[in-house]
């Protein structure tokens, strides 16, 4: 799936998206990856920091595929 097609109709559904890692941020217990494709940027929230062990900060701009559910962001 490309980010061009991603909208609110996918909330709660399992998705597979791919793109380049633009940025990785760690906020102690929760981390964020900004995943970019040619259509936009998706913020990926990672609450299990064990999942980040295979991704190093210097690996920005590497291509990754991420599986997970789309969730509505509380404002």
Secondary structure, 3 states (H helix, E strand, C coil): CCCCCCCHHHECCEEEEEEEEEEEEECCCCEEEEEEECCEEEEEEECCHHHHHHCCHHHCCCEEEEEEEECCCCC
